[in-house]
Amino acid sequence: MRSRAALGGGSLLLLAAVLGVSGNLRGPIAAIGPVIDQITAELALSPAAVGLLTGLPVLCFALAAPLASWAIGRVGVGLAVAGALTLLVAGTLVRSSAGFPAAVVGTLLIGAAITTGNIAIPVVTRRDFPLLIAGVTGASTAAMNLGAMTTTAFTAPIAHHHGWRWATGVWAVAALAALVLWVVAGLVRRSRRRGGAARPGTVAGVPGGPGAPSSDSISVPGTRTLPHVLRRSFVWALALVFAVQSFGYYGMTAWLPQVLSDVLGLDATRAGGAAAPFQAAAILSALTVPVFLARRVPPRVVFLVLVGLWLALPLGMLLAPAGWPVWVSSAGLAQGGLYTVVISVVLHRAANVADARRSSAAVQSIGYVLAATGPSVLGQLHGASGTWTVPMLTLVVAFVVAAASGAFAMRPVGSR
């Protein structure tokens, strides 16, 4: 009973399903990077076409988020996630099946599927694990980074033996496994709810499935009615933080190996290895940040510390590049933790599950518009200036602005 209460009405199986879905929300995108040279050569792609394949999913995150939010509200989160995973399997296979048009279509399907997952996971967290929002959000973030790391590590070796089509298409198996786990968790949840009345604050039946009451009706007792999400200043402030964090993440994911190669004189293999802590450290911070939040460390304090860690990368590479292991690891810790803090604050301040869905969609949609430009903006600044000084200074300015915006959004509710 105690462990059941700690899960906030959810179950270990449902939590495993949430983590399984999360593990597929970045891997299909990361699979392209290790074999981009092979894809470019075989399909005779131009630089613009390569940019389309790598940047299109992030653009989908921005443009498709409102539609994904509407679909989740319309059909329920359970059916929406099942549909998204089915779409992810199809998109992964289509992308690897033929020429460039098929690759674009598959990439669009992948982008739409992951966008739905991005919105759905916070909704499930808010609804089924209301007592563990920060912990489940952190675990989901860690699963996303772990999925991206796994895909990045194994795609190239698979391609070496079987070609890039098999190497990128095989990850459909992971999405299919997540789909099976999600469906089983839903069936178990429905069976348990049929055996007795639903607990207060939870939904009967499969998450969002037939027979479940609308998630709009599930609210936190004592919460006041909030204005539309786009009329709330803290939503816009958090969207700016999310935008800068994602801009930095995707920008450095694309360019950090090149930065380390140019600044430190490393070859491509060593530079790629040197950039790895940027992804690996995110797993650690995603799991540890919820511990601090659970110990009632103010989110604003945790947030500002994480911004300081992110700033260590651009400032360190400008002022003391020899300390790159510290700077790269610091930024990795920051980027995993910042995502957790922002989404946790969004969910905690939502009036109900439907409000959590709309708020999360707004923050992500606005944020990913800027994030989609990260690789191209930093690349163009580097090309125009001939050095990495201007791109690094751009990141410094962006994160200083994000620090001010986040400090405003996360101030104590009583001071509003």
Secondary structure, DSSP 8 states (H G I E B T S, - for coil): -HHHHHTTT--HHHHHHHHHHHTTSSHHHHTTGGGHHHHHHHHT--HHHHHHHHHHHHHHHHHSHHHHHHHHHHH-HHHHHHHHHHHHHHHHHHHTTSSHHHHHHHHHHHHHHHHHHHHHHHHHHHHH-TT-HHHHHHHHHHHHHHHHHHHHHHHHHHHHHH-HHHHHHTTHHHHHHHHHHHHHHHHHHHHHHHTS---TT--SSSTT-TT---GGG-B-TT------GGG-HHHHHHHHHHHHHHHHHHHHHHHHHHHHHHHH---HHHHHHHHTHHHHHHHHHHHHHHHHHHTT--HHHHHHHHHHHHHHHHHHHHH-GGGHHHHHHHHHHHHHHHHHHHHHHHHHT-SBHHHHHHHHHHHHHHHHHHHTTHHHHHHHHHHHHSSSHHHHHHHHHHHHHHHHHHHHHTS-GGG-
